[in-house]
Amino acid sequence: MKKTLILICLLLSGVFASAQIVLPSQIGDYMVLQQQTQAQLWGWAPAGSTITVTTSWNNTKYSSKAGADGAWKLAVATPEGSFAEQTVTIACGKEKVTLGHVLIGEVWLGSGQSNMEMPLRGFDNCPIEGGLQEIALSGRYRGRIRFATLPKTEAYSPRKVVDGQWKESCPENAPEFGAAAWFFAKNLTEVLNVPVGIVNNAWGGSHVEGWLPKETVETYPDFPSDSLSIQKEVPGQWHRPTIMYYGQWSPVRNYTFKGVIWYQGESNVGRQDYAQHMKDLIALWRKESGNKDLPVYQVEIAPFVYGDGPQGFSSAFFKEQQRLSALETENCWMVSTADLVFPYEGPNIHPAKKREVGERLSYLALNHTYGKWMFPGAAPTYKSMEVKGNEAFILMDNVKENGGFNRMKDIEGFEICGADGVWHPAQAWVTGMSGVKVSSPEVADPVAVRYSFRNWLPGNLTGASGLAVEPFRTDK
């Protein structure tokens, strides 16, 4: 079933012509509905008319009445996920529309900026490691993974519709699938043995404030919130507050999601209000989705040479804001990417290693959301430091759960300083089950230790599970 955007706009403006039923792009053929829940369906019809929805999996009829503006919404009970294709039939008056090839499984929202948007084909001069092979083999996931990719859409009041039909996994469609979300979906469908649907809703360069409504943004200092001020003061659509909320989130906020994977932050580097703004966004998702416990899995921004140079600290301070937003929010976790860059990617804000990003997100989701204990639920994280002579001993949490560390020596990314506050590259060795010993011949009496705490200081320490140690500093 296809309805053009022109027809939708005409119908929504009150010119119903001969059609009775108008549906958003995401309620269509090949859609994936969240299993074992009350999945929302919605659309438009003549004001006051009755809409009947029949689902093939239980042959049950549901009904709703269109409001004065023609909008209707209802929820259908979904069974356990399976690979058996279903139909959803929507009737209004004499018109009947049957949506085919519908699957029941797990549905996730992938959102953020360009590193979530980045497709398997990559960007110019920015490849996805192994992306072409994933495209070549994507047909193996036909009937298992589907994507609805939303286009960049600027708006200053809530849009009712946005393009982005569901697409099956195959070599013709997969080049445009978001790479991080693709690898996330692959692991989920393999472990859970149900279809996985991804609504990929991202805009490269977007600030977190772009995904928030005017009522929220107008409470923030230094951010314009009305449309005239935004367009006048903020050059470049991708930097503008509120526009993604109205143009890309509002049209799909009725869709029933299991959770959110979020990769964003590069455009907010330099601001120390990110943690609160991110918490506001999570609260918004939970309120408008009707799921107060909606799980959110974030990606820490990768090493990159920002404006203050490779030795600068702007991104290190920002990563603390990212982690703070996760630590202070229930049902929210973060994966580190401190080790996921090649040596030559300092000036490349789009690192090639998206497989590991998606897989790490999937491990957290499989553990926390799906109760699969065999996958790690948290990376090794800094706990405390003790100084003995010229050596600093770093104790970490979550090490045993990760099977120990990935290496015993040749650890990169550590720095150490004495009372003079001068930082020196440090040698580091794993000691015991959950500790790392750090020292430098330049520092006789250590005072503080940092790990991967600069714009461009990649680390290589992970748990044996593969989850990377988060950047940290022992000093404040």
HELIX and SHEET records of a PDB file:
HELIX    1   1 LEU A    5  LEU A   12  1                                   8    
HELIX    2   2 SER A  114  GLU A  117  1                                   4    
HELIX    3   3 GLY A  131  LEU A  137  1                                   7    
HELIX    4   4 SER A  138  TYR A  141  5                                   4    
HELIX    5   5 ALA A  174  GLU A  176  5                                   3    
HELIX    6   6 ALA A  179  LEU A  192  1                                  14    
HELIX    7   7 VAL A  208  TRP A  211  5                                   4    
HELIX    8   8 LYS A  214  VAL A  217  1                                   4    
HELIX    9   9 SER A  227  GLU A  233  1                                   7    
HELIX   10  10 GLN A  237  HIS A  239  5                                   3    
HELIX   11  11 ILE A  243  MET A  244  1                                   2    
HELIX   12  12 TYR A  245  TRP A  249  3                                   5    
HELIX   13  13 SER A  250  VAL A  252  5                                   3    
HELIX   14  14 GLU A  266  ASN A  268  5                                   3    
HELIX   15  15 TYR A  274  SER A  289  1                                  16    
HELIX   16  16 SER A  314  LEU A  327  1                                  14    
HELIX   17  17 PRO A  343  GLU A  345  5                                   3    
HELIX   18  18 LYS A  354  HIS A  368  1                                  15    
HELIX   19  19 LYS A  400  ASN A  402  5                                   3    
SHEET    1   A 5 VAL A  32  GLN A  34  0                                        
SHEET    2   A 5 GLU A  95  GLY A 112  1                                        
SHEET    3   A 5 SER A  82  CYS A  92 -1                                        
SHEET    4   A 5 THR A  50  THR A  55 -1                                        
SHEET    5   A 5 THR A  60  LYS A  65 -1                                        
SHEET    1   B 5 VAL A  32  GLN A  34  0                                        
SHEET    2   B 5 GLU A  95  GLY A 112  1                                        
SHEET    3   B 5 VAL A 196  ALA A 202  1                                        
SHEET    4   B 5 ILE A 145  THR A 149  1                                        
SHEET    5   B 5 TRP A 166  GLU A 168 -1                                        
SHEET    1   C 5 VAL A  32  GLN A  34  0                                        
SHEET    2   C 5 GLU A  95  GLY A 112  1                                        
SHEET    3   C 5 GLY A 259  TYR A 263  1                                        
SHEET    4   C 5 VAL A 296  VAL A 299  1                                        
SHEET    5   C 5 CYS A 332  VAL A 335  1                                        
SHEET    1   D 2 GLN A  38  TRP A  44  0                                        
SHEET    2   D 2 ALA A  71  ALA A  77 -1                                        
SHEET    1   E 4 THR A 381  LYS A 388  0                                        
SHEET    2   E 4 GLU A 391  ASP A 397 -1                                        
SHEET    3   E 4 GLY A 435  SER A 439 -1                                        
SHEET    4   E 4 GLN A 427  THR A 431 -1                                        
SHEET    1   F 4 TRP A 423  PRO A 425  0                                        
SHEET    2   F 4 PHE A 414  CYS A 417 -1                                        
SHEET    3   F 4 ALA A 448  TYR A 451 -1                                        
SHEET    4   F 4 PHE A 472  ARG A 473 -1                                        
END                                                                             
